[in-house]
Amino acid sequence: MIKPNNDVVLIRVDGVKTEDDMGILITEQWQDRQPTGEVVAIGDDVACCKVGDKVFFERYTSIDTPFGEDIRACRKDGIIATYKDGDAL
């Protein structure tokens, strides 16, 4: 198991969005990974979330990792919110 250092969070990013909210298909050129996902590992200094939480994170503060295309690393300050599936704003 991978153990991130200090305030780092590893996130398994949710799938790529292939259509917009109105059902219009998005071409591959414009598809982007969503800034949401599930926490898979946390460092010792992280208290804002736990493994298994669904999180919304800042897209441009996270980085790719060598652990797979869908795993990103983010500092705890880049976590904007935690949520449960089905939560509405």
Contacts in CASP RR format, 6 or more apart in sequence:
PFRMAT RR
TARGET T0000
AUTHOR 0000-0000-0000
METHOD contacts of the structure
MODEL  1
MIKPNNDVVLIRVDGVKTEDDMGILITEQWQDRQPTGEVVAIGDDVACCK
VGDKVFFERYTSIDTPFGEDIRACRKDGIIATYKDGDAL
1 41 0 8 1.000
2 10 0 8 1.000
2 41 0 8 1.000
2 67 0 8 1.000
3 41 0 8 1.000
3 43 0 8 1.000
4 10 0 8 1.000
4 41 0 8 1.000
4 42 0 8 1.000
4 43 0 8 1.000
4 73 0 8 1.000
5 43 0 8 1.000
6 43 0 8 1.000
6 44 0 8 1.000
6 45 0 8 1.000
7 43 0 8 1.000
7 45 0 8 1.000
7 46 0 8 1.000
7 75 0 8 1.000
7 76 0 8 1.000
7 77 0 8 1.000
8 42 0 8 1.000
8 43 0 8 1.000
8 46 0 8 1.000
8 73 0 8 1.000
8 74 0 8 1.000
8 75 0 8 1.000
8 76 0 8 1.000
9 39 0 8 1.000
9 41 0 8 1.000
9 42 0 8 1.000
9 43 0 8 1.000
9 46 0 8 1.000
9 49 0 8 1.000
9 55 0 8 1.000
9 57 0 8 1.000
9 73 0 8 1.000
9 74 0 8 1.000
9 75 0 8 1.000
9 76 0 8 1.000
9 79 0 8 1.000
10 39 0 8 1.000
10 40 0 8 1.000
10 41 0 8 1.000
10 42 0 8 1.000
10 65 0 8 1.000
10 67 0 8 1.000
10 71 0 8 1.000
10 72 0 8 1.000
10 73 0 8 1.000
11 37 0 8 1.000
11 38 0 8 1.000
11 39 0 8 1.000
11 40 0 8 1.000
11 55 0 8 1.000
11 57 0 8 1.000
11 62 0 8 1.000
11 71 0 8 1.000
11 72 0 8 1.000
11 73 0 8 1.000
11 74 0 8 1.000
12 37 0 8 1.000
12 38 0 8 1.000
12 40 0 8 1.000
12 70 0 8 1.000
12 71 0 8 1.000
13 33 0 8 1.000
13 34 0 8 1.000
13 36 0 8 1.000
13 37 0 8 1.000
13 70 0 8 1.000
13 71 0 8 1.000
13 72 0 8 1.000
14 33 0 8 1.000
14 34 0 8 1.000
14 36 0 8 1.000
14 37 0 8 1.000
14 38 0 8 1.000
15 33 0 8 1.000
15 34 0 8 1.000
15 70 0 8 1.000
16 31 0 8 1.000
16 32 0 8 1.000
16 33 0 8 1.000
16 34 0 8 1.000
17 26 0 8 1.000
17 31 0 8 1.000
17 32 0 8 1.000
17 34 0 8 1.000
18 25 0 8 1.000
18 26 0 8 1.000
18 31 0 8 1.000
19 25 0 8 1.000
19 26 0 8 1.000
20 26 0 8 1.000
33 70 0 8 1.000
35 56 0 8 1.000
35 57 0 8 1.000
35 58 0 8 1.000
35 59 0 8 1.000
35 62 0 8 1.000
36 54 0 8 1.000
36 55 0 8 1.000
36 56 0 8 1.000
36 57 0 8 1.000
37 54 0 8 1.000
37 55 0 8 1.000
37 57 0 8 1.000
38 52 0 8 1.000
38 53 0 8 1.000
38 54 0 8 1.000
38 55 0 8 1.000
39 49 0 8 1.000
39 50 0 8 1.000
39 51 0 8 1.000
39 52 0 8 1.000
39 53 0 8 1.000
39 54 0 8 1.000
39 55 0 8 1.000
40 51 0 8 1.000
40 52 0 8 1.000
40 71 0 8 1.000
41 51 0 8 1.000
42 49 0 8 1.000
42 50 0 8 1.000
42 51 0 8 1.000
45 76 0 8 1.000
46 76 0 8 1.000
47 76 0 8 1.000
48 76 0 8 1.000
48 79 0 8 1.000
48 82 0 8 1.000
49 55 0 8 1.000
49 76 0 8 1.000
49 79 0 8 1.000
49 82 0 8 1.000
53 82 0 8 1.000
54 82 0 8 1.000
54 83 0 8 1.000
54 84 0 8 1.000
54 85 0 8 1.000
55 79 0 8 1.000
55 80 0 8 1.000
55 81 0 8 1.000
55 82 0 8 1.000
55 83 0 8 1.000
56 79 0 8 1.000
56 80 0 8 1.000
56 81 0 8 1.000
56 82 0 8 1.000
56 83 0 8 1.000
57 72 0 8 1.000
57 74 0 8 1.000
57 78 0 8 1.000
57 79 0 8 1.000
57 80 0 8 1.000
58 74 0 8 1.000
58 78 0 8 1.000
58 80 0 8 1.000
61 74 0 8 1.000
61 75 0 8 1.000
61 77 0 8 1.000
61 78 0 8 1.000
62 72 0 8 1.000
62 73 0 8 1.000
62 74 0 8 1.000
62 78 0 8 1.000
63 72 0 8 1.000
63 73 0 8 1.000
63 74 0 8 1.000
64 72 0 8 1.000
65 71 0 8 1.000
65 72 0 8 1.000
65 73 0 8 1.000
END
